[in-house]
Amino acid sequence: MSKDIKITKGLHLNLVGEAQKQISEVARSSSFVIKPSDFHGVTPKLILKEGASVKAGEPIFYSKSDEKVMFVSPVNGTITEIVRGEKRVILEIRIQADAQDTPVKHEVKNVEAMSGEEVKTLLLASGCWPFIKQRPYDVIAHSADTPKAIFISAYSSAPLSSDVEFVMQDKLEAFQAGVNALAKLTKGKVHLSVTGKGNSIFSNTKNVELHKVTGPHPAGNVGVQINKIDPINQGEKVWVVAPQDVAIIGTFFQTGTFVPTKTIALAGAEVKNPQYYNITIGSEVAKLVDGKINAGEVRIISGDVLTGTKSHIGGNLGFYANTVSVIKEGNEYRMFGWLPFAGPSKHSMQRTALSWLMPGKKYVPDTNLNGEERALVVTGEMEQVMPMDIFPMQLLKACITHDIEKMENLGIYEVAPEDFALIDYTNTSKLEAQAIIREALDLMIKEVG
């Protein structure tokens, strides 16, 4: 039996460029990249050096703060370059791929017969552990911890994001195996949230407590679901895993090998034929978008348009990305742009455009800010898109001033940067709310732990 969650606050962004339900293959990349920056808060400690041969699933580095957490190669190949930045910080590990993979094989047995510690040991050794993230702080879970619950959100509400039900329809057996493994890691429940519209393909999943979610974005954010189902108090920890990552974990326990292949959506108004592609983590973006995007200045985003990170034609797919979005660069300026009335071609949550009269219209986004940074003013607009039981403006002010006590009282333990993505989009102050929250979470890790 499922438990329903109905979200009323938020905003549905209806954008041009949604991926059509068609899956194609991408030619194998000749080179792959692992970026430690994908794993926030991890300081990498190298195991292999430049020139070393590596197998798919073989550890390349581990976390300095949690040495059991291994980060592995997605393919067979040779480490051609370790790119470093200031103070010799490792920025990228580049791998020249072989034509075929012969992955590292681990000895696994039936998950039902394994203890929680045995499951954890295999996850850490295999490279699957980084898929498990922790709340609070939105970082990779520490291997010594035991969460009070594990959350999986199989409902994606972000604009142009991949349709979870579609990409998972052929991966349900692996998904169930992954759920069975994760259930061994907690004494609490594994919560699975699905769309409340129609029958879900996940309805028969075992070892989970099912929740049907309806409402506008950010209803699909796992942080919102945690807030409604089992809120985090000080000292508590929950773990979160994305559905496709659960399937990768399940495949590992079925085969004994790490297979980091995902079905991602190539979406956006600047994509000629938006659809889905099977691709390996760390692949070249060029292999995915070559010949598939419009000419001109475009922004390639690894992730969705609200929370993704800027990439480029020479970049590589991020570790956690399930979507690659391509939108227009905002280098065209509207005549008399200082006037509040924006016309019918622009979307606005406020009545400064005609979008409120055309709720079904699809819009072509760009990267323009449509304004400049200005003082925070109490307008209530942040509260309109924040369904969690917190005061977003007050929390942002506490984060800016580094007032730890106020941050704790206002709910810093419950939020992640993605929960403030709509505030980035809608707030007239043009503050980078996600960046402010990320900095505040890092401060909490340092000061509180």
N, C-alpha and C positions, 0 to 999 in steps of 0.2 A: 504494500500500500504506500502510495506517495503522499508527501506533504507539500502543499501548494505555497508558493511565495509570489505575491503580487506586488510589483514595484510600480509606483505612480509617478515619482519624481525622476526626472531625467530628460533626455532629448534624443529623438530618433533622427539621425542625419541621413537623408535620402540622397545618395550621390550617384552620379553616372559612373559606370564602369564595373558593376558587380560581375563577378566571375560566373560564367555559364557552367552548368553541371556536365562537364566533359573533361576527361583526364587524358593527358598525353605524357609521353616520356621525354626527358631531356638528355641530350648526348652527354656522355661522361666527361667531366672536367679533366683537363690535363694537370691542373694544380688545385690544391685545397688549402684553406687557411683556418687555423684555430686562433681566435682572439681572446686572450685572457680578460679583456674588458667586457666580454659577454657575461662573465661570472663576477658580478659586483662584489667587491670586498675581498676577493681571492688574490693573494700574492703567490705567483707561481714559482715552484722550485723545479728546475729542469732535471729530468732523468737522462734524456738523450741530447746529443749535440748535433750541430750542423754536419751534414754528410752521412748521418746514421740511416741505415735502412730500418723501416718500420712496417709492421703488419697492422691490418685493420683490427682495432680493439686493443692494441698494445699501448701501455701508458707512456706518455711523453713528458708530463709534469704532474706534480701533486700540489695540494694547497699547503702553504707554509704553516697556516694556523690550524689545519686539521689534516695531518699527514696521511690519513687513511683514504682520503678522497682523491681518486685518480682521474686524470683527464687523458683520454685516449685518442689515437688516430682514427679518423673515419674510414681510411683506405690504406691499402698497401702502397708503399712508395719510399721516397728518399726525402729527408729533411734538407731542403736546399738553402733556407735562410731563416735566421731568427732576428726579426726586426726589433730594434731597441729604440727607446726614446730618451728623454732626459733622465739623468741619474740611472741609466741603463735599465729602465723599466721595460719589460718585454711587452711589445705591442702586438706582434703577430708571429706565428710559427707557420712557415710556408712549406708545403709538402708537394713534391712532384710525384704524381700518381702513376702507378704501374697500370698496365692494360687490364689486369684482373686482380681480384682480391682473394687472399687465402687467410681468412680471419683467425684470430686467436680463439681456440676452443676451450671452453671451461666445462668442467664436469658438474652437471646439474642433475637433480633428481626431482621427483614429484614434489611440488611446492607444499602440498597437504602434509607430506611427511617431514617437512623441514621446520626447524625452530626459527624464531624471529632473528636470532643472532646469525644463524646460517644464511638466511635470506640477506641480511644486512651485509655480511662479509662478501657475498657474491656481487651484490650491487656496487659495493665500493671498489672491488677489484676489476669489475667489467667495464667501468666508465659510465654506468647507468645512473649512479648516485647524483650527479649534477642536475638531473631532471627534477629532483625533489627539492622544492624551495620551502622556506620557512616564513611564517608570519608569527610574530611581528618582524619587521625590518626588510622583508622581501629579499632575502639572501639564500644561498644554498644551505640546506639543513645541516646541522652539525651531527657528526656520526655518533656522538656519545649521548644524544638526546633521545627522548621518547615523547612523541606528540600526544596531546589529549585526543586528537582526531585528525583525519586526513580528508581533504576536500578535492574533488574533481569537478570542474565546471565544463559540462558538455553542451553549454548554451552560449553561443557567441553573439553578442549584440553590437559589437563595435562596427563602425561603418566600413564596408568593403572587406570585412574579415571573412575568413573561410567558413563555409557551412560545415559544422562539426558532424552533423548527421550524415552528410553526403560523403565526406572524406573517410569516415569510419565504417561505412556500410560493409566493407570487405575485410575489416580488421577486428571484428567482434570477438573472435576466438582468442586472438592475442590480447585484446583488451581485457577479457575475463581473466586470462592467466596473469596479467599485470595486476589486476585488482586483488586476486588471490594472494599474490606476493606482498603487496602493500598492506593488506589486512593483517599480516603477521608482524608489522612494525609498530602497531599501536594497540593499546588496551581499550581504546575507544572505538568509535564508528568510522567507517569510510562513507563520507557523504558524496553522493553523485547528483548533480543538478542538471536537469534536462529541460528542453523547451516545453512549455505548457500548451503549445498549439498542436493539436493532433496527437497521434500515437508516436512515441519515440522508439527508435531502434534499440535503445538501452533499457527498455521497460523490463526485460527479463534478466537483467544483470544480477548476479548473486553476490552475496557478501557486502552489500551496500545498503544504505538508507537513501531512498530515491526522493528527490524534490523536484516538483514541476515549477518552473519559473516563467512568469510573463511580465512584460513591461518594457519600456524603452531603455536604451543604453544609459547607465552602466549596469543594467540588470544581470548581464552575463559575467560581470567581474566577480571573481571568486571572493574578493574582499567584501563585497556587498552581501553575498550569500552567507559568508561566515557571520557577518553582523546580524543577519536575520535568523540564523539557525543556532549558532553556538558562539557568541561573542568572546573575544579574547580579553582576559583580564591580565593585570600585571603579574609576571612570573609564569604565565601559560604560553604554550607554543602549539601551533598547528602546522601541518605540512600541506602543501598544495602541489598537484601534478596535473599537467595538461593531458587531455585524452590521447593525442597521438604519442606522447611520451610514455603514457601508461602502456600503450600497445608495443612500443619499442622494448620496454621492460618485460612485457609478456613474451615477446618473441625471443628475448634472451633466455628466459626460463623454459621455453619450448625447445630451443635449438642449441643453447650454450654459447651462442655467438652474439656479438654486438652489431646490430644492423641499423645504422642511423639514417634510414630513409624516411622522408615525409612526403605527404601529398599537400602541396601548398597552392594557394590561390595567387595567380598573377592578375592583379585587378587595378582599376583606375581609369579615368577618362582618357588618358594618353596611351592606353593599351589597345591595339587594333582588334584583338579577339580575346577578351578576358576569359580565362578558363583555369583549370587546375593542371598541375604537373607533378610527377613523381621525381624527386630530386634528393641527393644526399647532402646532409649537413656540411657546411663549409665549401660548397661548390661555388664556382665562379658565377657572378651575377650575369656576365656577358652571355654565358651559355643559355641562360634562362630568357633573357630579354632580346637577344639579337634578332633583328628583323620583325619584332613583335610590337614595337612601340613607335609612336609618331615622331617625325623629325622635329627639330626645334629644342628649345630649352625646357627640360623636364626635371623633376625631382624624383629620384628613385629612393624608396623608403623600405628598409628591411623591417617589416611589421605593418600594422595598420596606420592610417593617416593621423591618428591621435596620439599613439604611444610609440610608434616605430622610430628607428634611428636612421639618419641620413646615410645613404650609400651612394654608389656611383657605378658606372659601367665596368670599371676595373676592380670593383669590390667583390666581396664574397658573402654568401648567405650566413646570417647569424645563427647561433646555436639554438635559440628558442623561437625563431621566426616561423610562423605558419602562413604568413601572407607577405607578398612583395607588392607594394602599392606604387603606382607611377602617376604623378599628377603634374600639372603645369607649374612652372616657376612663376612666382608672383612679381614679375618685373614690368608689368603693364599697369599704368596708373589711371584711375578714373578721373575724368574731367570734373572739376569742382568737388573733388573727393572729400573736402572738409564739410560739405553739406551732409546732414544726418540722413537724408533720404537716399537710399541705395538703388532703388529700382527693382524690376522683376527678376533680374538675372542673378542677384545675390541672395544668399540665405542669411537670415538673422533671427536669433531667438527673440529679440526685441522688435518693436513695430517700426523699425527704421528702414525696413524693406517690405516688399509686398509678399514675402514668402508666407506670412501668416494667413494670407488669403488663398494660398495654393498649397495645402498640406500634402498633396500627392505629387507635386512637381519634383523632378530630380535635378540636382544642381551639379555644375562642374566646378570642383574646388581648385584653388591655387594656394601658393604659400604666402600670400600677402597677409600682413598683420591687420591691415585696415585700421591703423591707429598707432599711437605711441604710448610708451609706459607713462602712467600717471598715478596719482595718489589713490589709495583704496577708499572707496566711498560706500557707505551702507545702502545698498539698493535692493538686497534680497535675491539678486540674480544667481549668486553662488548656491544658495539654499534650494533654488528651483531644480538644480541638476544634481543635488547630493542626496541620495536616498538613505544614506547611513545616518544614524542617530548622533550626529556631531555638529558642531558649529564651524563650518569650513573657514570663514573669514577670520574668526578669532584664533583658530588653530594656525592659520598661515602667519598671522601677526606674531604669535608666540614662537613659531619656528624662525621667523626673520630675526627676532630679538634673542634667540637662543635661550628662552626661558623654559628650562627643562621641567620644572614643577607644573607650569601651566600646560605645557605640551602633554604631560602625562594625564592631567585632569581633563583635557579636551579631546583625548582619544588617539594620540599618536601611535599607540600600539596596534590599533585596528586598521590603519591605512597603509597603502602603498602608493607610489607615484601615479600608477594608472588610474586610481580612484579620483584623481584630480585632473584627468585629461580633458573632460568636458568643461571644467572651470577654466583651463587654459584657452579653450575655444570661445567660451561665451563671455568671460569677464571683461568689462570695459577698461579695467586698469592695465590690461596687457602684461600682467606679471607672469613669469614662468613658474606656475604653481607646482608642476611636477618636479622641477629642479629644486625648488625650495623644500619640498617634502623629502626628496632624496638626501639633501644635505642635512636636514634635521634628523632623519633616520640614522645617518652615519654618525652624527653627534651622539645620539642615544646609545649606539653600539659602543662608542668610545667611553662615554661617561657612566653608563648604567650597565651595559653588557647584556 
